[in-house]
Amino acid sequence: MEEMWNDPEVSKEWIDAGEMKGQKVHLSRDPDGQAFLTQTEMKVVAGIVARRHFLSQIDPDMICAISELESDRQPLAMRHNKKTKDITVGIMQVLPKTAEWLVRENGYQTYQIEGNLELLHKPFINVYFGAAYLKWLSSYDGFKNDYGIWQTFVITKTTALSALAEVNGKRFVDGIGSHTGIMGIDYEKAVWLHRELGYKAYKIDSVEDLLNPFASMYFAAAYLVWLNKYEGRERSPQFVIQAYLGGPENVKLQETGPLWLKFEQALSYYEDPKFLREQGGSCIIL
């Protein structure tokens, strides 16, 4: 907590909220009473974990993007997978058995969670195991190439992915209408990316597979990568976003203009001016 207090943006946010240094700091709550980390807090938590345990191995922006899409930065979030019967936990939606495996088989023993999986609700612990799993994926042969997708679009354009999720599916895990999953990527396109272009990190046997936010975001990022080189030439970010939302063959049509405006509006929610410049009650203790 001392390290978080030392961050000027966090300390200002906490002091403005009535917190006092030397006392326990309380999580914010949304209108539904759910505890959450603010974006400022999330950035600092991700930065501290990356700096302490994964220096130059995991980019904090990747952690922030996944926390945004997986749980809306809610430490108490839990999700039940109807297909596998598994339950994922916390900010990074970590699978408890994965966290135990990381401790037991991979030497991630900073936090001893075996026998006390409730610890996964604590932000620093959850982010630690989420980052550890991402690091493992980055070096695993079957995922090594796919990891570049995350580096290309999750690290450099994290808020763009968040904004796309906002526009296409209002961040609903199940999506809205014909837009499947949190990123609104359709099943046929995901199958094509999987079978024809070799994006194999996630199986895609049915539409339900796209209700997994990680899978939806993965195939969305893969599609963005493909659009970035549409018809063999480098494309502008504006083209890529409009093509994602309306189809690459429709980008020059008048109907894609409003889609871009919706995206820009959603992007402003996530405070990413750099991206735009580049293209022309009761409390829970933290």
Number of C-alpha atoms within 10 A of each C-alpha: 12 8 10 14 18 10 13 10 13 20 17 13 15 18 12 10 11 9 15 13 12 9 8 12 17 17 20 19 17 11 6 6 11 15 22 24 22 16 17 12 20 25 17 18 23 23 19 19 20 22 15 9 15 17 13 9 14 22 19 23 21 21 27 27 24 23 24 21 25 26 22 20 25 26 27 19 19 17 16 11 12 9 8 7 9 13 15 20 25 28 33 30 29 24 20 20 14 14 25 19 15 17 19 13 9 13 10 18 13 11 15 15 16 15 8 8 14 13 17 28 22 15 22 20 20 24 28 27 27 23 25 23 18 18 15 14 16 19 12 12 10 12 16 14 16 18 18 15 20 22 17 15 20 24 20 15 21 24 24 24 25 25 24 25 26 22 22 25 22 19 24 18 21 20 22 16 10 12 15 23 31 31 35 30 26 17 22 12 13 26 20 15 19 18 12 9 13 13 21 17 17 17 13 20 10 11 14 14 19 29 20 17 22 19 20 27 26 26 28 26 22 24 22 21 17 15 23 19 13 15 10 9 9 11 13 14 19 16 19 23 24 22 23 20 20 17 14 16 8 13 21 12 9 9 12 18 14 11 20 20 12 15 23 18 14 20 22 14 12 14 12 14 10 9 16 15 8 9 9 8 6 10 13 16 11 17
